[in-house]
Amino acid sequence: MRQYTVRNIPGALDRALREWARRRTVSLNQAIVDAIKRGIGMDEEQEHNDLDDLVGTWQQDEEFERALSEQDTIEQDL
């Protein structure tokens, strides 16, 4: 996590952020982070670090399958 210091926040913006945080019952910090995310178009899904985007994209590749099967071979003399 990173920490930022932001200066020269206009009074109207400060009041709006504080009111927005109060209505949502979140901390001022969380409200600011959420406002920044919304402002740059970052939705909730973009902050997850999982592999959901890859589900259903597997493509069969004979050469890859052949390489995998070679790894499954048990060398009896070992």
Phi and psi restraints in degrees (range 20) as a CNS / XPLOR table:
assign (resid 1 and name C) (resid 2 and name N)
       (resid 2 and name CA) (resid 2 and name C) 1.0 -106.1 20.0 2
assign (resid 2 and name N) (resid 2 and name CA)
       (resid 2 and name C) (resid 3 and name N) 1.0 157.5 20.0 2
assign (resid 2 and name C) (resid 3 and name N)
       (resid 3 and name CA) (resid 3 and name C) 1.0 -122.7 20.0 2
assign (resid 3 and name N) (resid 3 and name CA)
       (resid 3 and name C) (resid 4 and name N) 1.0 135.4 20.0 2
assign (resid 3 and name C) (resid 4 and name N)
       (resid 4 and name CA) (resid 4 and name C) 1.0 -121.2 20.0 2
assign (resid 4 and name N) (resid 4 and name CA)
       (resid 4 and name C) (resid 5 and name N) 1.0 150.9 20.0 2
assign (resid 4 and name C) (resid 5 and name N)
       (resid 5 and name CA) (resid 5 and name C) 1.0 -115.7 20.0 2
assign (resid 5 and name N) (resid 5 and name CA)
       (resid 5 and name C) (resid 6 and name N) 1.0 125.1 20.0 2
assign (resid 5 and name C) (resid 6 and name N)
       (resid 6 and name CA) (resid 6 and name C) 1.0 -115.7 20.0 2
assign (resid 6 and name N) (resid 6 and name CA)
       (resid 6 and name C) (resid 7 and name N) 1.0 129.2 20.0 2
assign (resid 6 and name C) (resid 7 and name N)
       (resid 7 and name CA) (resid 7 and name C) 1.0 -111.5 20.0 2
assign (resid 7 and name N) (resid 7 and name CA)
       (resid 7 and name C) (resid 8 and name N) 1.0 165.7 20.0 2
assign (resid 7 and name C) (resid 8 and name N)
       (resid 8 and name CA) (resid 8 and name C) 1.0 60.3 20.0 2
assign (resid 8 and name N) (resid 8 and name CA)
       (resid 8 and name C) (resid 9 and name N) 1.0 43.9 20.0 2
assign (resid 8 and name C) (resid 9 and name N)
       (resid 9 and name CA) (resid 9 and name C) 1.0 -76.1 20.0 2
assign (resid 9 and name N) (resid 9 and name CA)
       (resid 9 and name C) (resid 10 and name N) 1.0 119.8 20.0 2
assign (resid 9 and name C) (resid 10 and name N)
       (resid 10 and name CA) (resid 10 and name C) 1.0 -61.2 20.0 2
assign (resid 10 and name N) (resid 10 and name CA)
       (resid 10 and name C) (resid 11 and name N) 1.0 148.0 20.0 2
assign (resid 10 and name C) (resid 11 and name N)
       (resid 11 and name CA) (resid 11 and name C) 1.0 -55.5 20.0 2
assign (resid 11 and name N) (resid 11 and name CA)
       (resid 11 and name C) (resid 12 and name N) 1.0 -42.1 20.0 2
assign (resid 11 and name C) (resid 12 and name N)
       (resid 12 and name CA) (resid 12 and name C) 1.0 -63.7 20.0 2
assign (resid 12 and name N) (resid 12 and name CA)
       (resid 12 and name C) (resid 13 and name N) 1.0 -38.5 20.0 2
assign (resid 12 and name C) (resid 13 and name N)
       (resid 13 and name CA) (resid 13 and name C) 1.0 -68.3 20.0 2
assign (resid 13 and name N) (resid 13 and name CA)
       (resid 13 and name C) (resid 14 and name N) 1.0 -41.3 20.0 2
assign (resid 13 and name C) (resid 14 and name N)
       (resid 14 and name CA) (resid 14 and name C) 1.0 -58.9 20.0 2
assign (resid 14 and name N) (resid 14 and name CA)
       (resid 14 and name C) (resid 15 and name N) 1.0 -47.8 20.0 2
assign (resid 14 and name C) (resid 15 and name N)
       (resid 15 and name CA) (resid 15 and name C) 1.0 -63.1 20.0 2
assign (resid 15 and name N) (resid 15 and name CA)
       (resid 15 and name C) (resid 16 and name N) 1.0 -41.7 20.0 2
assign (resid 15 and name C) (resid 16 and name N)
       (resid 16 and name CA) (resid 16 and name C) 1.0 -65.2 20.0 2
assign (resid 16 and name N) (resid 16 and name CA)
       (resid 16 and name C) (resid 17 and name N) 1.0 -42.8 20.0 2
assign (resid 16 and name C) (resid 17 and name N)
       (resid 17 and name CA) (resid 17 and name C) 1.0 -64.3 20.0 2
assign (resid 17 and name N) (resid 17 and name CA)
       (resid 17 and name C) (resid 18 and name N) 1.0 -43.6 20.0 2
assign (resid 17 and name C) (resid 18 and name N)
       (resid 18 and name CA) (resid 18 and name C) 1.0 -64.0 20.0 2
assign (resid 18 and name N) (resid 18 and name CA)
       (resid 18 and name C) (resid 19 and name N) 1.0 -39.9 20.0 2
assign (resid 18 and name C) (resid 19 and name N)
       (resid 19 and name CA) (resid 19 and name C) 1.0 -67.4 20.0 2
assign (resid 19 and name N) (resid 19 and name CA)
       (resid 19 and name C) (resid 20 and name N) 1.0 -42.4 20.0 2
assign (resid 19 and name C) (resid 20 and name N)
       (resid 20 and name CA) (resid 20 and name C) 1.0 -61.8 20.0 2
assign (resid 20 and name N) (resid 20 and name CA)
       (resid 20 and name C) (resid 21 and name N) 1.0 -42.6 20.0 2
assign (resid 20 and name C) (resid 21 and name N)
       (resid 21 and name CA) (resid 21 and name C) 1.0 -62.9 20.0 2
assign (resid 21 and name N) (resid 21 and name CA)
       (resid 21 and name C) (resid 22 and name N) 1.0 -43.9 20.0 2
assign (resid 21 and name C) (resid 22 and name N)
       (resid 22 and name CA) (resid 22 and name C) 1.0 -62.1 20.0 2
assign (resid 22 and name N) (resid 22 and name CA)
       (resid 22 and name C) (resid 23 and name N) 1.0 -45.5 20.0 2
assign (resid 22 and name C) (resid 23 and name N)
       (resid 23 and name CA) (resid 23 and name C) 1.0 -64.0 20.0 2
assign (resid 23 and name N) (resid 23 and name CA)
       (resid 23 and name C) (resid 24 and name N) 1.0 -34.1 20.0 2
assign (resid 23 and name C) (resid 24 and name N)
       (resid 24 and name CA) (resid 24 and name C) 1.0 -88.1 20.0 2
assign (resid 24 and name N) (resid 24 and name CA)
       (resid 24 and name C) (resid 25 and name N) 1.0 -4.0 20.0 2
assign (resid 24 and name C) (resid 25 and name N)
       (resid 25 and name CA) (resid 25 and name C) 1.0 53.0 20.0 2
assign (resid 25 and name N) (resid 25 and name CA)
       (resid 25 and name C) (resid 26 and name N) 1.0 49.1 20.0 2
assign (resid 25 and name C) (resid 26 and name N)
       (resid 26 and name CA) (resid 26 and name C) 1.0 -126.7 20.0 2
assign (resid 26 and name N) (resid 26 and name CA)
       (resid 26 and name C) (resid 27 and name N) 1.0 165.5 20.0 2
assign (resid 26 and name C) (resid 27 and name N)
       (resid 27 and name CA) (resid 27 and name C) 1.0 -68.3 20.0 2
assign (resid 27 and name N) (resid 27 and name CA)
       (resid 27 and name C) (resid 28 and name N) 1.0 159.6 20.0 2
assign (resid 27 and name C) (resid 28 and name N)
       (resid 28 and name CA) (resid 28 and name C) 1.0 -59.9 20.0 2
assign (resid 28 and name N) (resid 28 and name CA)
       (resid 28 and name C) (resid 29 and name N) 1.0 -40.5 20.0 2
assign (resid 28 and name C) (resid 29 and name N)
       (resid 29 and name CA) (resid 29 and name C) 1.0 -59.5 20.0 2
assign (resid 29 and name N) (resid 29 and name CA)
       (resid 29 and name C) (resid 30 and name N) 1.0 -46.3 20.0 2
assign (resid 29 and name C) (resid 30 and name N)
       (resid 30 and name CA) (resid 30 and name C) 1.0 -64.2 20.0 2
assign (resid 30 and name N) (resid 30 and name CA)
       (resid 30 and name C) (resid 31 and name N) 1.0 -38.8 20.0 2
assign (resid 30 and name C) (resid 31 and name N)
       (resid 31 and name CA) (resid 31 and name C) 1.0 -62.9 20.0 2
assign (resid 31 and name N) (resid 31 and name CA)
       (resid 31 and name C) (resid 32 and name N) 1.0 -40.6 20.0 2
assign (resid 31 and name C) (resid 32 and name N)
       (resid 32 and name CA) (resid 32 and name C) 1.0 -66.3 20.0 2
assign (resid 32 and name N) (resid 32 and name CA)
       (resid 32 and name C) (resid 33 and name N) 1.0 -44.5 20.0 2
assign (resid 32 and name C) (resid 33 and name N)
       (resid 33 and name CA) (resid 33 and name C) 1.0 -60.3 20.0 2
assign (resid 33 and name N) (resid 33 and name CA)
       (resid 33 and name C) (resid 34 and name N) 1.0 -44.6 20.0 2
assign (resid 33 and name C) (resid 34 and name N)
       (resid 34 and name CA) (resid 34 and name C) 1.0 -63.1 20.0 2
assign (resid 34 and name N) (resid 34 and name CA)
       (resid 34 and name C) (resid 35 and name N) 1.0 -40.7 20.0 2
assign (resid 34 and name C) (resid 35 and name N)
       (resid 35 and name CA) (resid 35 and name C) 1.0 -64.5 20.0 2
assign (resid 35 and name N) (resid 35 and name CA)
       (resid 35 and name C) (resid 36 and name N) 1.0 -40.3 20.0 2
assign (resid 35 and name C) (resid 36 and name N)
       (resid 36 and name CA) (resid 36 and name C) 1.0 -64.2 20.0 2
assign (resid 36 and name N) (resid 36 and name CA)
       (resid 36 and name C) (resid 37 and name N) 1.0 -45.6 20.0 2
assign (resid 36 and name C) (resid 37 and name N)
       (resid 37 and name CA) (resid 37 and name C) 1.0 -57.7 20.0 2
assign (resid 37 and name N) (resid 37 and name CA)
       (resid 37 and name C) (resid 38 and name N) 1.0 -45.9 20.0 2
assign (resid 37 and name C) (resid 38 and name N)
       (resid 38 and name CA) (resid 38 and name C) 1.0 -64.5 20.0 2
assign (resid 38 and name N) (resid 38 and name CA)
       (resid 38 and name C) (resid 39 and name N) 1.0 -39.1 20.0 2
assign (resid 38 and name C) (resid 39 and name N)
       (resid 39 and name CA) (resid 39 and name C) 1.0 -64.5 20.0 2
assign (resid 39 and name N) (resid 39 and name CA)
       (resid 39 and name C) (resid 40 and name N) 1.0 -32.2 20.0 2
assign (resid 39 and name C) (resid 40 and name N)
       (resid 40 and name CA) (resid 40 and name C) 1.0 -98.0 20.0 2
assign (resid 40 and name N) (resid 40 and name CA)
       (resid 40 and name C) (resid 41 and name N) 1.0 4.9 20.0 2
assign (resid 40 and name C) (resid 41 and name N)
       (resid 41 and name CA) (resid 41 and name C) 1.0 78.4 20.0 2
assign (resid 41 and name N) (resid 41 and name CA)
       (resid 41 and name C) (resid 42 and name N) 1.0 22.5 20.0 2
assign (resid 41 and name C) (resid 42 and name N)
       (resid 42 and name CA) (resid 42 and name C) 1.0 -90.3 20.0 2
assign (resid 42 and name N) (resid 42 and name CA)
       (resid 42 and name C) (resid 43 and name N) 1.0 112.1 20.0 2
assign (resid 42 and name C) (resid 43 and name N)
       (resid 43 and name CA) (resid 43 and name C) 1.0 -88.1 20.0 2
assign (resid 43 and name N) (resid 43 and name CA)
       (resid 43 and name C) (resid 44 and name N) 1.0 174.3 20.0 2
assign (resid 43 and name C) (resid 44 and name N)
       (resid 44 and name CA) (resid 44 and name C) 1.0 -56.8 20.0 2
assign (resid 44 and name N) (resid 44 and name CA)
       (resid 44 and name C) (resid 45 and name N) 1.0 -38.3 20.0 2
assign (resid 44 and name C) (resid 45 and name N)
       (resid 45 and name CA) (resid 45 and name C) 1.0 -65.5 20.0 2
assign (resid 45 and name N) (resid 45 and name CA)
       (resid 45 and name C) (resid 46 and name N) 1.0 -29.0 20.0 2
assign (resid 45 and name C) (resid 46 and name N)
       (resid 46 and name CA) (resid 46 and name C) 1.0 -70.8 20.0 2
assign (resid 46 and name N) (resid 46 and name CA)
       (resid 46 and name C) (resid 47 and name N) 1.0 -19.3 20.0 2
assign (resid 46 and name C) (resid 47 and name N)
       (resid 47 and name CA) (resid 47 and name C) 1.0 -86.9 20.0 2
assign (resid 47 and name N) (resid 47 and name CA)
       (resid 47 and name C) (resid 48 and name N) 1.0 -9.2 20.0 2
assign (resid 47 and name C) (resid 48 and name N)
       (resid 48 and name CA) (resid 48 and name C) 1.0 -79.7 20.0 2
assign (resid 48 and name N) (resid 48 and name CA)
       (resid 48 and name C) (resid 49 and name N) 1.0 141.8 20.0 2
assign (resid 48 and name C) (resid 49 and name N)
       (resid 49 and name CA) (resid 49 and name C) 1.0 -109.8 20.0 2
assign (resid 49 and name N) (resid 49 and name CA)
       (resid 49 and name C) (resid 50 and name N) 1.0 55.7 20.0 2
assign (resid 49 and name C) (resid 50 and name N)
       (resid 50 and name CA) (resid 50 and name C) 1.0 -117.2 20.0 2
assign (resid 50 and name N) (resid 50 and name CA)
       (resid 50 and name C) (resid 51 and name N) 1.0 -174.0 20.0 2
assign (resid 50 and name C) (resid 51 and name N)
       (resid 51 and name CA) (resid 51 and name C) 1.0 -106.8 20.0 2
assign (resid 51 and name N) (resid 51 and name CA)
       (resid 51 and name C) (resid 52 and name N) 1.0 21.2 20.0 2
assign (resid 51 and name C) (resid 52 and name N)
       (resid 52 and name CA) (resid 52 and name C) 1.0 -56.0 20.0 2
assign (resid 52 and name N) (resid 52 and name CA)
       (resid 52 and name C) (resid 53 and name N) 1.0 -33.5 20.0 2
assign (resid 52 and name C) (resid 53 and name N)
       (resid 53 and name CA) (resid 53 and name C) 1.0 -66.1 20.0 2
assign (resid 53 and name N) (resid 53 and name CA)
       (resid 53 and name C) (resid 54 and name N) 1.0 -18.2 20.0 2
assign (resid 53 and name C) (resid 54 and name N)
       (resid 54 and name CA) (resid 54 and name C) 1.0 -90.6 20.0 2
assign (resid 54 and name N) (resid 54 and name CA)
       (resid 54 and name C) (resid 55 and name N) 1.0 -12.7 20.0 2
assign (resid 54 and name C) (resid 55 and name N)
       (resid 55 and name CA) (resid 55 and name C) 1.0 -59.2 20.0 2
assign (resid 55 and name N) (resid 55 and name CA)
       (resid 55 and name C) (resid 56 and name N) 1.0 127.2 20.0 2
assign (resid 55 and name C) (resid 56 and name N)
       (resid 56 and name CA) (resid 56 and name C) 1.0 83.7 20.0 2
assign (resid 56 and name N) (resid 56 and name CA)
       (resid 56 and name C) (resid 57 and name N) 1.0 8.8 20.0 2
assign (resid 56 and name C) (resid 57 and name N)
       (resid 57 and name CA) (resid 57 and name C) 1.0 -103.9 20.0 2
assign (resid 57 and name N) (resid 57 and name CA)
       (resid 57 and name C) (resid 58 and name N) 1.0 0.7 20.0 2
assign (resid 57 and name C) (resid 58 and name N)
       (resid 58 and name CA) (resid 58 and name C) 1.0 -63.0 20.0 2
assign (resid 58 and name N) (resid 58 and name CA)
       (resid 58 and name C) (resid 59 and name N) 1.0 135.8 20.0 2
assign (resid 58 and name C) (resid 59 and name N)
       (resid 59 and name CA) (resid 59 and name C) 1.0 -123.3 20.0 2
assign (resid 59 and name N) (resid 59 and name CA)
       (resid 59 and name C) (resid 60 and name N) 1.0 134.9 20.0 2
assign (resid 59 and name C) (resid 60 and name N)
       (resid 60 and name CA) (resid 60 and name C) 1.0 -65.7 20.0 2
assign (resid 60 and name N) (resid 60 and name CA)
       (resid 60 and name C) (resid 61 and name N) 1.0 138.0 20.0 2
assign (resid 60 and name C) (resid 61 and name N)
       (resid 61 and name CA) (resid 61 and name C) 1.0 -140.1 20.0 2
assign (resid 61 and name N) (resid 61 and name CA)
       (resid 61 and name C) (resid 62 and name N) 1.0 110.8 20.0 2
assign (resid 61 and name C) (resid 62 and name N)
       (resid 62 and name CA) (resid 62 and name C) 1.0 -60.2 20.0 2
assign (resid 62 and name N) (resid 62 and name CA)
       (resid 62 and name C) (resid 63 and name N) 1.0 -40.5 20.0 2
assign (resid 62 and name C) (resid 63 and name N)
       (resid 63 and name CA) (resid 63 and name C) 1.0 -64.0 20.0 2
assign (resid 63 and name N) (resid 63 and name CA)
       (resid 63 and name C) (resid 64 and name N) 1.0 -41.1 20.0 2
assign (resid 63 and name C) (resid 64 and name N)
       (resid 64 and name CA) (resid 64 and name C) 1.0 -64.7 20.0 2
assign (resid 64 and name N) (resid 64 and name CA)
       (resid 64 and name C) (resid 65 and name N) 1.0 -45.1 20.0 2
assign (resid 64 and name C) (resid 65 and name N)
       (resid 65 and name CA) (resid 65 and name C) 1.0 -60.1 20.0 2
assign (resid 65 and name N) (resid 65 and name CA)
       (resid 65 and name C) (resid 66 and name N) 1.0 -39.6 20.0 2
assign (resid 65 and name C) (resid 66 and name N)
       (resid 66 and name CA) (resid 66 and name C) 1.0 -63.8 20.0 2
assign (resid 66 and name N) (resid 66 and name CA)
       (resid 66 and name C) (resid 67 and name N) 1.0 -43.4 20.0 2
assign (resid 66 and name C) (resid 67 and name N)
       (resid 67 and name CA) (resid 67 and name C) 1.0 -62.9 20.0 2
assign (resid 67 and name N) (resid 67 and name CA)
       (resid 67 and name C) (resid 68 and name N) 1.0 -40.1 20.0 2
assign (resid 67 and name C) (resid 68 and name N)
       (resid 68 and name CA) (resid 68 and name C) 1.0 -65.2 20.0 2
assign (resid 68 and name N) (resid 68 and name CA)
       (resid 68 and name C) (resid 69 and name N) 1.0 -42.1 20.0 2
assign (resid 68 and name C) (resid 69 and name N)
       (resid 69 and name CA) (resid 69 and name C) 1.0 -65.6 20.0 2
assign (resid 69 and name N) (resid 69 and name CA)
       (resid 69 and name C) (resid 70 and name N) 1.0 -32.5 20.0 2
assign (resid 69 and name C) (resid 70 and name N)
       (resid 70 and name CA) (resid 70 and name C) 1.0 -64.0 20.0 2
assign (resid 70 and name N) (resid 70 and name CA)
       (resid 70 and name C) (resid 71 and name N) 1.0 -32.8 20.0 2
assign (resid 70 and name C) (resid 71 and name N)
       (resid 71 and name CA) (resid 71 and name C) 1.0 -72.9 20.0 2
assign (resid 71 and name N) (resid 71 and name CA)
       (resid 71 and name C) (resid 72 and name N) 1.0 -21.8 20.0 2
assign (resid 71 and name C) (resid 72 and name N)
       (resid 72 and name CA) (resid 72 and name C) 1.0 -83.1 20.0 2
assign (resid 72 and name N) (resid 72 and name CA)
       (resid 72 and name C) (resid 73 and name N) 1.0 -3.7 20.0 2
assign (resid 72 and name C) (resid 73 and name N)
       (resid 73 and name CA) (resid 73 and name C) 1.0 -77.1 20.0 2
assign (resid 73 and name N) (resid 73 and name CA)
       (resid 73 and name C) (resid 74 and name N) 1.0 131.5 20.0 2
assign (resid 73 and name C) (resid 74 and name N)
       (resid 74 and name CA) (resid 74 and name C) 1.0 -94.0 20.0 2
assign (resid 74 and name N) (resid 74 and name CA)
       (resid 74 and name C) (resid 75 and name N) 1.0 124.6 20.0 2
assign (resid 74 and name C) (resid 75 and name N)
       (resid 75 and name CA) (resid 75 and name C) 1.0 -86.0 20.0 2
assign (resid 75 and name N) (resid 75 and name CA)
       (resid 75 and name C) (resid 76 and name N) 1.0 109.0 20.0 2
assign (resid 75 and name C) (resid 76 and name N)
       (resid 76 and name CA) (resid 76 and name C) 1.0 -61.2 20.0 2
assign (resid 76 and name N) (resid 76 and name CA)
       (resid 76 and name C) (resid 77 and name N) 1.0 -32.2 20.0 2
assign (resid 76 and name C) (resid 77 and name N)
       (resid 77 and name CA) (resid 77 and name C) 1.0 -76.1 20.0 2
assign (resid 77 and name N) (resid 77 and name CA)
       (resid 77 and name C) (resid 78 and name N) 1.0 -9.6 20.0 2
